[in-house]
Amino acid sequence: MASCSTRGPSSRSRRVAALRVCAPRGARRAPEVRTHVVKFELSPETFAALRQARAILEDEHGANLDDDGFVAMLAAAVRDRGEGGGRHAAATSAPARRS
């Protein structure tokens, strides 16, 4: 079994070594799973529509949804609407905004 070692006596090196998983040389590390912060600037009308969509999905689900659950269900609802082969009407009716 290989042991982890640090290259210097610094406190940072020891902390990094403590967090690192020891693996044989050449072994692939599993990708880090992390959450992402997403920010949107919405008009009042779009924000109201988003709140309404959340309320509908929470009513269908029978419980309050956290942000991740809400976005996952919203994406699934759009993705599962059917395979029409083209863009959906909602995707083409919204005006494009450039900043």
Secondary structure, 3 states (H helix, E strand, C coil): CCCCCCCCCCHHHHHHHHHCCCCCCCCCCCCCCCCCCCCCCCCHHHHHHHHHHHHHHHHHHCCCCCHHHHHHHHHHHHHCCCCCCCCCHHHHHCCCCCC
